[in-house]
Amino acid sequence: MPTPRDVLREDVHHDIDMHVPWLQSVAKGNILEIGVRTGISTAAFLIGLETNGGHLYSVDIENECGKVVESPLDWTFIHANSHTDVDLIKSKIPPVLDILFVDGDHTYEGTRDDFTNY
């Protein structure tokens, strides 16, 4: 399984790529990431947490997303739907978050609901 640095070294280009340095720099405390997909934002947050400290909680509807990076101690993958499994997710995350990163359902309603719920 790839490390977070391996994920970022892959020669794959996504719209999130340009935000990787910023995500690394702000990563600290308790972070909830909604939407993992290929793990680029996940890897960026985890690398930042190595320096700044904290824990990343990632939610995705695809169970395979829990295998995009080697599971470090500062990462919890939650296989769930951020819209229908709100109580389950809230039971696994801290009551206060430092960062909420919403990159799951890209509709207005879906994004609004994720911000409202978490």
N, CA and C of each residue as an Amber inpcrd file, in Angstrom:
protein
   354
   0.8460000  -1.1760000   0.0000000   0.0000000   0.0000000   0.0000000
   0.8970000   1.2460000   0.0000000   0.5230000   2.2670000  -0.7870000
   1.3760000   3.4590000  -0.8770000   1.3440000   4.3190000   0.3810000
   2.4490000   4.9890000   0.6240000   2.5100000   5.9770000   1.7050000
   1.8830000   7.2740000   1.1800000   1.5920000   8.2320000   2.0540000
   1.0850000   9.5160000   1.5550000   2.0230000  10.1730000   0.5370000
   3.3330000  10.0880000   0.7530000   4.2800000  10.6800000  -0.2000000
   4.2440000   9.9590000  -1.5460000   4.0460000   8.6430000  -1.5250000
   3.9210000   7.8930000  -2.7820000   2.7110000   8.3850000  -3.5840000
   1.6050000   8.6260000  -2.8990000   0.3880000   9.0940000  -3.5720000
   0.6570000  10.4120000  -4.2820000   1.3680000  11.3170000  -3.6400000
   1.6220000  12.6260000  -4.2370000   2.6840000  12.5860000  -5.3260000
   3.5100000  11.5440000  -5.3440000   4.5450000  11.4100000  -6.3860000
   3.9950000  10.8460000  -7.6800000   2.8310000  10.2020000  -7.6480000
   2.2800000   9.5950000  -8.8540000   2.0620000  10.6650000  -9.9130000
   2.2780000  10.2820000 -11.1610000   2.1520000  11.2160000 -12.2720000
   0.7010000  11.2760000 -12.7420000  -0.1630000  11.7080000 -11.8380000
  -1.5830000  11.8460000 -12.1420000  -1.9600000  13.2850000 -11.8200000
  -2.6950000  13.9130000 -12.6760000  -3.0390000  15.3150000 -12.4660000
  -4.5390000  15.4610000 -12.2270000  -4.8640000  16.1490000 -11.1630000
  -6.2400000  16.3900000 -10.7640000  -6.3900000  17.8670000 -10.4260000
  -7.6050000  18.3270000 -10.3100000  -7.8320000  19.7250000  -9.9590000
  -7.3340000  20.0550000  -8.5570000  -7.1980000  19.0690000  -7.7020000
  -6.7570000  19.2980000  -6.3190000  -5.2420000  19.4980000  -6.2180000
  -4.5000000  19.0930000  -7.2370000  -3.0320000  19.1450000  -7.1930000
  -2.4860000  20.5100000  -6.7770000  -3.0600000  21.5830000  -7.3080000
  -2.5120000  22.9130000  -7.0190000  -2.7380000  23.3220000  -5.5710000
  -3.6090000  22.6140000  -4.8650000  -3.9050000  22.9550000  -3.4750000
  -3.0930000  22.1370000  -2.4670000  -2.3320000  21.1790000  -2.9420000
  -1.5840000  20.2770000  -2.0530000  -0.6750000  21.0330000  -1.0810000
   0.1560000  21.9770000  -1.5200000   1.0220000  22.6690000  -0.5510000
   0.2170000  23.3980000   0.5330000  -0.8830000  24.0130000   0.1410000
  -1.7190000  24.7190000   1.1200000  -2.3460000  23.7420000   2.1050000
  -2.8770000  22.6200000   1.6160000  -3.4710000  21.6200000   2.5060000
  -2.4370000  21.1220000   3.5230000  -1.2130000  20.8880000   3.0740000
  -0.1550000  20.4420000   3.9860000   0.1190000  21.5040000   5.0440000
   0.1290000  22.7620000   4.6350000   0.4970000  23.8340000   5.5690000
  -0.5770000  24.0930000   6.6270000  -1.8410000  23.8840000   6.2940000
  -2.9140000  24.1700000   7.2600000  -3.3090000  22.9510000   8.0840000
  -2.8130000  21.7880000   7.7290000  -3.2110000  20.5510000   8.4150000
  -2.7310000  20.5590000   9.8570000  -3.6850000  20.6420000  10.7770000
  -3.3710000  20.5220000  12.2050000  -4.6820000  20.3250000  12.9490000
  -4.5910000  19.7020000  14.1000000  -5.7860000  19.4690000  14.8990000
  -6.6520000  18.3740000  14.3270000  -7.9420000  18.4760000  14.5710000
  -8.9050000  17.4760000  14.0980000  -9.4890000  17.9110000  12.7620000
  -9.2790000  17.0720000  11.7540000  -9.7190000  17.3710000  10.4010000
 -10.7310000  16.3210000   9.9640000 -11.8510000  16.7670000   9.4000000
 -12.8030000  15.8670000   8.7610000 -12.7710000  16.1460000   7.2720000
 -12.4460000  15.1160000   6.5140000 -12.3980000  15.1840000   5.0560000
 -13.5630000  14.3500000   4.5250000 -14.4370000  14.9770000   3.7650000
 -15.5490000  14.2600000   3.1480000 -15.2120000  14.0940000   1.6770000
 -14.9690000  12.8620000   1.2710000 -14.5640000  12.5480000  -0.0940000
 -13.0760000  12.2730000  -0.1670000 -12.7190000  11.0410000  -0.5000000
 -11.3080000  10.6340000  -0.5730000 -10.8660000  10.4310000  -2.0130000
 -11.6310000   9.6990000  -2.7640000 -11.3730000   9.3290000  -4.1530000
  -9.9730000   8.7580000  -4.3500000  -9.0460000   9.4790000  -4.9470000
  -7.7060000   8.9380000  -5.2070000  -6.7300000   9.1940000  -4.0700000
  -7.1400000   9.9570000  -3.0580000  -6.3180000  10.1480000  -1.8730000
  -5.3350000  11.2950000  -1.9130000  -5.4470000  12.1870000  -2.8710000
  -4.4850000  13.2860000  -2.9460000  -4.6430000  14.2320000  -1.7600000
  -5.8620000  14.6660000  -1.4780000  -6.0500000  15.5500000  -0.3220000
  -5.7590000  14.8040000   0.9740000  -6.1030000  13.5370000   1.0190000
  -5.8140000  12.7070000   2.1950000  -4.3080000  12.6880000   2.4640000
  -3.5370000  12.4170000   1.4170000  -2.0820000  12.3580000   1.5480000
  -1.5150000  13.7120000   1.9750000  -2.0170000  14.7890000   1.3830000
  -1.5260000  16.1290000   1.7350000  -1.7920000  16.4340000   3.2060000
  -3.0030000  16.1550000   3.6660000  -3.3210000  16.3820000   5.0790000
  -2.4230000  15.5370000   5.9850000  -2.2350000  14.2710000   5.6490000
  -1.4280000  13.3930000   6.5000000   0.0220000  13.8490000   6.5830000
   0.5690000  14.3190000   5.4910000   1.9470000  14.8270000   5.5170000
   2.0200000  16.0710000   6.4050000   1.0350000  16.9470000   6.2960000
   1.0070000  18.1270000   7.1560000   0.8570000  17.7700000   8.6220000
   0.0540000  16.7660000   8.9160000  -0.1470000  16.3540000  10.3020000
   1.1200000  15.7740000  10.9220000   2.0050000  15.2040000  10.0990000
   3.2750000  14.6940000  10.6280000   4.0460000  15.8180000  11.3150000
   3.9780000  17.0070000  10.7590000   4.6910000  18.1640000  11.2960000
   3.8790000  18.9030000  12.3510000   2.5980000  19.1100000  12.0650000
   1.7770000  19.9970000  12.8830000   0.9600000  19.2960000  13.9650000
   0.8040000  17.9890000  13.8520000   0.0520000  17.2290000  14.8350000
  -1.4510000  17.2900000  14.6170000  -2.1060000  16.2220000  14.9740000
  -3.5520000  16.1520000  14.8460000  -3.9980000  14.8070000  14.3180000
  -5.2440000  14.7560000  13.8640000  -5.8220000  13.5040000  13.3730000
  -6.7630000  13.8040000  12.2160000  -6.6800000  12.9700000  11.1750000
  -7.5340000  13.0960000  10.0020000  -8.5890000  12.0030000  10.0340000
  -9.8460000  12.4150000   9.8910000 -10.9800000  11.5020000   9.7490000
 -11.4830000  11.6860000   8.3260000 -11.4810000  10.6070000   7.5520000
 -11.9060000  10.6930000   6.1570000 -13.1420000   9.8360000   5.9480000
 -14.1230000  10.3920000   5.2340000 -15.3780000   9.7090000   4.9560000
 -15.5250000   9.5320000   3.4530000 -15.8860000   8.3360000   3.0370000
 -16.1900000   8.1030000   1.6270000 -17.1680000   6.9510000   1.5070000
 -17.9890000   6.9900000   0.4560000 -18.9630000   5.9240000   0.2360000
 -18.3140000   4.6750000  -0.3630000 -17.1160000   4.8280000  -0.9020000
 -16.3890000   3.6870000  -1.4840000 -15.4380000   3.1080000  -0.4450000
 -15.6440000   1.8610000  -0.0790000 -14.8030000   1.2170000   0.9260000
 -13.3380000   1.1360000   0.4930000 -13.0940000   1.0110000  -0.8020000
 -11.7220000   0.9120000  -1.3150000 -10.9080000   2.1730000  -1.0280000
 -11.5760000   3.2850000  -0.8080000 -10.8620000   4.5320000  -0.5050000
 -10.1010000   4.4360000   0.8160000 -10.4780000   3.5030000   1.6510000
  -9.7590000   3.2850000   2.8970000  -8.4100000   2.6350000   2.6900000
  -8.0970000   2.3140000   1.4320000  -6.8250000   1.6630000   1.1130000
  -5.9560000   2.5130000   0.1870000  -6.2890000   3.8000000   0.0350000
  -5.5110000   4.6400000  -0.8790000  -4.1290000   4.9530000  -0.3360000
  -3.9900000   4.9500000   0.9870000  -2.6860000   5.1460000   1.6130000
  -2.5280000   4.1480000   2.7430000  -1.2670000   3.9030000   3.0730000
  -0.9560000   3.0880000   4.2390000  -1.5990000   3.7540000   5.4480000
  -2.2490000   3.0010000   6.2930000  -3.0050000   3.5710000   7.4110000
  -2.1110000   3.9880000   8.5670000  -1.7450000   5.2680000   8.6250000
  -0.9700000   5.7340000   9.7680000  -1.8630000   5.8870000  10.9980000
  -1.2620000   6.0320000  12.1440000  -2.0150000   6.1580000  13.3880000
  -2.8570000   7.4250000  13.4420000  -2.4760000   8.4410000  12.6620000
  -3.2060000   9.6960000  12.7110000  -4.3060000   9.7840000  11.6500000
  -4.7900000   8.6070000  11.1730000  -5.8360000   8.5790000  10.1520000
  -6.8960000   7.5550000  10.4910000  -8.1550000   7.9880000  10.4170000
  -9.2880000   7.0880000  10.5830000 -10.1510000   7.2020000   9.3390000
 -10.3190000   6.0840000   8.6430000 -11.2040000   6.0470000   7.4790000
 -12.5700000   5.5600000   7.9310000 -13.6190000   6.2670000   7.4980000
 -14.9880000   5.9050000   7.8500000 -15.7380000   5.6300000   6.5490000
 -16.1040000   4.3700000   6.3460000 -16.8700000   3.9920000   5.1640000
 -18.3260000   4.3270000   5.4340000 -18.7860000   5.4370000   4.8560000
 -20.1450000   5.9050000   5.1220000 -20.5430000   6.9490000   4.0840000
 -21.8240000   7.2770000   4.0960000 -22.3670000   8.3280000   3.2640000
 -22.5790000   9.5460000   4.1620000 -21.9500000  10.6500000   3.8300000
 -21.9980000  11.8310000   4.7010000 -23.4020000  12.4110000   4.8510000
 -24.3200000  12.0410000   3.9570000 -25.6870000  12.5630000   4.0340000
 -26.6270000  11.6540000   4.8180000 -26.4660000  10.3560000   4.6590000
 -27.4100000   9.4240000   5.2920000 -26.8770000   8.7960000   6.5680000
 -25.5900000   8.8800000   6.8040000 -24.9760000   8.2400000   7.9730000
 -24.4200000   9.2680000   8.9570000 -25.1020000  10.3750000   9.1220000
 -24.6220000  11.4850000   9.9430000 -24.3550000  11.0380000  11.3820000
 -25.2940000  10.3220000  11.9910000 -25.1130000   9.8960000  13.3850000
 -23.9250000   8.9540000  13.5330000 -23.7540000   8.0410000  12.5890000
 -22.6060000   7.1170000  12.6250000 -21.3050000   7.8990000  12.5490000
 -21.2250000   8.8180000  11.6120000 -20.0010000   9.5990000  11.4350000
 -19.7230000  10.4400000  12.6760000 -20.7450000  11.1140000  13.1890000
 -20.5510000  11.9560000  14.3740000 -20.1170000  11.1360000  15.5840000
 -20.4800000   9.8620000  15.6200000 -20.0530000   9.0180000  16.7420000
 -18.5700000   8.6500000  16.6550000 -17.9540000   8.8520000  15.4890000
 -16.5610000   8.4670000  15.2840000 -15.6030000   9.6470000  15.2060000
 -16.1490000  10.8640000  15.2070000 -15.3030000  12.0490000  15.1100000
 -15.4390000  12.8790000  16.3840000 -14.4590000  13.7310000  16.6600000
 -14.5670000  14.6010000  17.8350000 -15.6800000  15.6360000  17.6400000
 -16.2240000  16.1440000  18.7420000 -17.3150000  17.1200000  18.6300000
 -16.8750000  18.4750000  18.0660000 -15.5850000  18.7580000  18.1340000
 -15.0560000  20.0180000  17.6020000 -14.0050000  19.6950000  16.5430000
 -14.1510000  20.3280000  15.3920000 -13.2020000  20.1380000  14.2960000
 -12.4240000  21.4300000  14.0650000 -11.1760000  21.2780000  13.6560000
 -10.3640000  22.4330000  13.2820000 -10.5180000  22.7390000  11.7950000
 -10.7110000  21.6810000  11.0020000 -10.8880000  21.8360000   9.5590000
 -11.9740000  20.8810000   9.0990000 -12.8670000  21.3950000   8.2710000
 -13.8540000  20.5770000   7.5590000 -13.5710000  20.7620000   6.0770000
 -13.1920000  19.6780000   5.4170000 -12.8500000  19.7170000   3.9980000
 -13.9220000  18.9260000   3.2460000 -14.7560000  19.6240000   2.5110000
 -15.8900000  18.9960000   1.8230000 -15.5530000  18.8480000   0.3480000
 -15.3990000  17.5990000  -0.0910000 -15.0820000  17.3010000  -1.4840000
 -15.7700000  15.9930000  -1.8780000 -17.0320000  15.8690000  -1.4820000
 -17.7880000  14.6530000  -1.7790000 -18.8210000  14.9290000  -2.8480000
 -20.0440000  15.1340000  -2.4260000 -21.1550000  15.4660000  -3.3150000
 -20.9820000  16.9200000  -3.7370000 -20.7670000  17.1630000  -5.0100000
 -20.4480000  18.5030000  -5.4800000 -21.6620000  19.3410000  -5.8390000
 -22.8630000  18.8690000  -5.5080000 -24.0420000  19.6920000  -5.7490000
 -24.1270000  20.7630000  -4.6750000 -24.8700000  21.8190000  -4.9490000
 -25.0630000  22.8670000  -3.9510000 -25.6830000  22.2870000  -2.6880000
 -26.7590000  21.5110000  -2.8630000 -27.4620000  20.9390000  -1.7100000
 -26.5720000  19.9940000  -0.9190000 -25.8200000  19.1550000  -1.6180000
 -24.9360000  18.2060000  -0.9460000 -23.8440000  18.8850000  -0.1540000
 -23.2430000  19.9030000  -0.7400000 -22.1940000  20.6610000  -0.0550000
 -22.7720000  21.4150000   1.1350000 -23.9090000  22.0620000   0.9220000
 -24.5730000  22.7950000   2.0100000 -24.8990000  21.8640000   3.1710000
 -25.4350000  20.6790000   2.8580000 -25.7940000  19.7260000   3.9040000
 -24.5740000  19.2530000   4.6750000 -23.4560000  19.0130000   3.9840000
 -22.2360000  18.5960000   4.6910000 -21.7600000  19.6920000   5.6300000
 -21.7980000  20.9410000   5.2060000 -21.4010000  22.0370000   6.1000000
 -22.3630000  22.1640000   7.2690000 -23.6350000  21.9920000   7.0070000
 -24.6370000  22.0970000   8.0730000 -24.5030000  20.9540000   9.0670000
 -24.2920000  19.7400000   8.5710000 -24.2460000  18.5580000   9.4420000
 -22.9760000  18.4520000  10.2700000 -21.8640000  18.9890000   9.7550000
 -20.6070000  18.7730000  10.4520000 -19.9450000  20.0810000  10.8560000
